[in-house]
């Protein structure tokens, strides 16, 4: 029996290591939903989170590394990076005792180096989650855009250049059997940095259909569009491009642009003249995002670099049409489930907003296209796809000779030059 048959016919035994509070916000929420999806896909899961913020499905074994009863390692005192490193060392030591009873280890960046080294010694294949683009690429493109805008990032900002962090992440890239990439954009950033395609495994993130769903009532006819931005209001998300495009479009005369998210202070100051326009409403951090999406016509995400853009799937499932840059997930399929633009192309974004402002039939068509796709992109569906990536990784690990015959050269035409994703030279200042 081939190894692929063995992998597909048995329940995989997977260790899932997450160095933060599973079930909290942002990537902690993503990781928690992955665990739920993997459990639904039939994985035999042993989860090692630093701590647990939400319950996981019955049958999923959990062992917290940095919390014991009511005692939790104080991240603020120890420091986040030291706490993450401690989690990594604890998981690595536990792997020694589990040798022979694990098929694969799933780890997350910055909390994985020692675990990955232990897995290599023990002969266990590994996958490293890459929720964003290659970190070196992200640093470079965000720094370039900050310089263009005249903004300095705080030293502790997640996209401020950090040589030690970058070195650690790149070492983890090197040690992992495969890197889990949630979009083709992420794949391209790694291909451009010299990785082979067989080192990269594709999967997707999803949405929670119990939270994000369309309003069953038909949308009331309105003269103006409602466009929504959701997320951290930082340079990498390209909100400045969205504002410029909105104000160039006649939609701004009758419609409303809602901005839900917290601002980097220097960024808000730079954008204040546009934010003060009467059609723009800055809402700050909101807990009613699903309802905002149901009430909005468009969701704008003009990121200059992105991993996936969870808000895109969440918007589509809420009946809100996404307008996304090429740096976002390909699930926003141009003229089918949404509209896509080149990074920094303000004129095209403005034209797209105007087109949907004037053509409500097209708006309804795109809305229907997104809703039709939704059953394929839930967190349950994402769990099944991730389970497939696990099996493919195990199979390739067991058959290195066979897998090497299917390598895609870095120079393959599918590896697009990332100059396409840098802001256009003619972009509005």
TORKOL-17631 format. One line per 3 residues: their letters; for each residue x negated, z, y negated of C-alpha. Coordinates in steps of 0.25 Angstrom, whole numbers. Each point is the difference from the previous one (the first is absolute). Layout:
BEGIN
A	X,Z,Y; ...
END
This chain:
BEGIN
XXX	0,0,0; -6,-4,-14; -2,11,-10
XXX	10,-6,-9; 11,2,11; -5,14,2
XXX	1,3,-15; 14,-6,-1; 6,7,13
XXX	-4,14,-3; 3,10,-11; -12,1,-9
XXX	-6,13,-3; -3,0,-15; -7,10,-9
XXX	5,-1,-14; -10,7,-10; 5,2,-14
XXX	-9,8,-10; 11,4,-10; 14,6,0
XXX	8,-9,9; 14,-2,-6; -4,2,-14
XXX	0,-11,-11; -7,-14,0; -9,-2,12
XXX	5,13,6; 14,-6,0; -5,-13,6
XXX	-8,8,11; 12,8,3; 9,-12,2
XXX	-10,-7,8; 0,12,10; 15,-1,0
XXX	0,-15,3; -11,2,11; 8,10,7
XXX	12,-9,0; -9,-11,6; -3,9,12
XXX	-14,4,-4; -5,13,7; -5,7,-13
XXX	-9,11,-3; 0,2,-15; -11,7,-8
XXX	4,2,-14; -7,9,-10; 14,7,-2
XXX	14,-4,3; 10,-2,-11; 12,-6,7
XXX	5,1,15; -4,-11,9; 8,-5,12
XXX	2,8,12; -11,-3,11; -11,-2,-11
XXX	-11,10,2; -5,6,-13; -13,8,-2
XXX	-3,3,-14; -15,1,-4; 1,7,-13
XXX	12,9,1; 2,12,10; 14,6,-2
XXX	1,4,-14; -15,-2,-3; -4,-13,-6
XXX	-14,-5,-4; 1,0,-16; -4,-14,-4
XXX	-1,4,-14; -11,10,3; -7,-7,11
XXX	1,-13,-7; 8,-12,6; -12,-8,6
XXX	-6,13,7; 14,3,6; 1,-14,5
XXX	-14,1,6; 4,13,7; 12,-7,6
XXX	-8,-11,5; -10,9,6; 11,8,7
XXX	6,-13,6; -13,-5,4; -3,13,8
XXX	14,-1,7; -3,-14,4; -11,5,9
XXX	10,8,8; 10,-11,1; -9,-11,5
XXX	6,-8,11; 14,3,-4; 1,-8,-13
XXX	2,-15,-1; -2,-2,-15; -3,8,-13
XXX	7,-3,-13; -7,6,-12; 1,-1,-15
XXX	-11,-3,-10; -9,11,-6; 4,9,12
XXX	-6,-8,11; -15,-1,1; -3,11,10
XXX	13,-3,9; -5,-15,0; -14,4,5
XXX	6,9,10; 9,-12,5; -12,-9,1
XXX	-7,10,9; 12,2,9; 4,-15,1
XXX	13,1,-7; 5,-11,-9; 4,3,-14
XXX	8,-5,-11; -2,4,-15; 12,-1,-9
XXX	-3,-8,-13; 12,2,-9; -7,-7,-11
XXX	-10,-12,-2; -14,2,3; -4,11,-9
XXX	-12,-7,-6; 9,-12,-4; 10,10,-6
XXX	-11,7,-8; -5,-13,-6; 13,-6,-4
XXX	6,12,-6; -13,3,-8; 1,-14,-5
XXX	14,1,-5; -2,13,-6; -12,-6,-8
XXX	9,-11,-4; 11,10,-5; -10,9,-6
XXX	4,12,9; -9,10,6; 4,6,13
XXX	-1,16,2; -12,2,9; 9,6,11
XXX	10,-11,0; 1,-7,13; -4,-13,-5
XXX	-12,5,-8; -13,-5,6; -5,11,10
XXX	-13,-4,7; 0,11,10; 15,-2,4
XXX	-3,-15,1; -12,2,9; 8,9,9
XXX	12,-10,1; -9,-11,3; -7,8,11
XXX	14,2,6; 3,-15,0; -13,-2,7
XXX	3,10,11; 15,-3,3; 4,-10,11
XXX	10,-6,-9; 5,1,-14; 15,1,-1
XXX	5,-9,-12; 14,0,-5; 0,-14,-7
XXX	-8,-13,0; -5,4,-14; -7,12,6
XXX	-6,-9,11; -6,-10,-10; -7,11,-7
XXX	-7,4,12; -3,-14,4; -6,-2,-13
XXX	-9,12,2; -5,-6,13; 9,5,11
XXX	4,-8,12; 15,-2,2; -1,6,14
XXX	-4,13,-7; 13,0,-8; 14,4,6
XXX	13,-4,-7; 12,9,-1; 10,3,-11
XXX	7,12,-6; 15,1,-1; 11,7,-7
XXX	10,11,4; 14,-7,2; 7,14,-2
XXX	-5,1,-14; -2,-14,-5; 13,-9,2
XXX	8,-9,-9; 12,5,-8; 12,-5,8
XXX	8,-3,-13; -3,-13,-6; -9,0,-13
XXX	8,0,-12; -2,-13,-9; -10,3,-11
XXX	-6,-8,-11; -13,7,1; -10,2,12
XXX	-5,13,4; -14,0,4; -7,12,7
XXX	-15,4,1; -2,12,10; -14,6,3
XXX	-12,7,-7; -1,-7,-13; -15,-3,1
XXX	-8,-13,-3; -1,-5,14; 15,-1,1
XXX	0,-10,-12; 12,6,-8; -6,-6,-12
XXX	2,-14,5; 14,4,3; 3,5,-14
XXX	-7,-12,-6; 9,-10,9; 13,8,-3
XXX	-2,-1,-15; -3,-14,1; 13,-3,7
XXX	14,-1,-6; 4,10,10; -5,11,-8
XXX	10,-3,-11; 12,3,9; -6,8,12
XXX	-8,13,3; -13,2,6; -1,14,7
XXX	-14,6,3; 1,12,10; -14,6,2
XXX	-11,9,-7; -10,-6,-9; -15,1,-2
XXX	0,5,-14; -10,-10,-5; 8,-11,6
XXX	13,4,-6; -7,1,-14; -5,-14,2
XXX	14,-5,4; 8,8,-10; 4,-12,-10
XXX	6,-7,12; 6,13,6; 7,3,-13
XXX	9,-13,0; 15,4,1; 2,-8,13
XXX	-11,9,7; 3,13,6; -11,10,5
XXX	7,9,10; -12,7,5; -1,5,14
XXX	13,-1,7; 7,6,13; 11,-10,0
XXX	-8,-13,2; 10,-5,11; 11,0,-10
XXX	-8,-6,-11; -3,-12,10; 15,-1,4
XXX	3,-1,-15; -11,-10,-4; -1,-15,2
XXX	-15,-2,0; -12,9,5; -13,-4,-7
XXX	-13,2,7; -12,-8,-7; -11,8,7
XXX	-14,-5,-2; -4,6,14; 9,6,10
XXX	1,4,14; 15,-3,3; 9,5,-11
XXX	11,8,7; 9,-1,-12; 2,-15,4
XXX	6,3,14; 8,11,-6; 5,-9,-12
XXX	4,-11,10; 8,10,9; 7,5,-13
XXX	4,-14,-4; -10,-1,-11; -8,-13,-1
XXX	-15,2,-1; -10,-7,-9; -13,2,5
XXX	-15,-4,-2; -8,-7,11; -7,13,3
XXX	13,6,6; 6,-1,13; 3,-14,5
XXX	14,5,4; 4,-4,-14; 1,-14,3
XXX	1,-10,-12; 14,-5,-2; 5,6,13
XXX	-1,15,-1; -5,1,-15; -10,-7,-9
XXX	-15,0,0; -10,-2,-11; -15,0,-2
XXX	-6,12,-5; 0,1,-15; 8,-12,-2
XXX	9,5,-11; 6,-13,-3; 5,-2,15
XXX	6,14,0; 7,-3,-13; 6,-13,6
XXX	4,7,13; 7,11,-8; 7,-11,-9
XXX	4,-8,12; 7,11,7; 6,4,-14
XXX	7,-13,-1; 2,-3,15; 8,11,6
XXX	3,-9,12; -15,-1,4; -1,15,-3
XXX	12,2,11; -7,-9,9; -13,8,0
XXX	7,13,1; 7,-5,13; -14,-5,5
XXX	-6,13,-1; 12,8,6; -1,-10,12
XXX	-14,3,2; 2,15,-1; 3,3,15
XXX	-14,-5,4; -8,9,-10; 6,14,2
XXX	-10,11,4; 5,-1,14; -4,-15,0
XXX	-13,4,-6; -3,10,11; 2,-11,10
XXX	-9,-9,-7; -11,11,-1; 2,3,15
XXX	-3,-15,2; -13,1,-8; -4,12,8
XXX	1,-8,13; -7,-12,-6; -11,9,-4
XXX	-1,7,14; 0,-14,7; -11,-5,-9
XXX	-8,12,1; 0,-1,16; -3,-15,-1
XXX	-10,-2,-11; -5,-13,6; 14,-6,1
XXX	3,4,-14; -12,-5,-6; 4,-14,4
XXX	12,1,-10; -8,4,-13; 4,-6,-13
XXX	-12,-3,-8; -1,6,-14; -1,-14,-6
XXX	13,-4,6; 10,-6,-10; 9,11,3
XXX	-9,9,-7; 4,-3,-15; -10,3,-11
XXX	4,13,-7; -2,-7,-14; 14,-4,2
XXX	4,14,-1; -8,4,-13; 8,0,-13
XXX	1,-14,-6; -10,-3,-11; 12,-4,-9
XXX	8,13,3; 6,6,-13; -8,11,-5
END
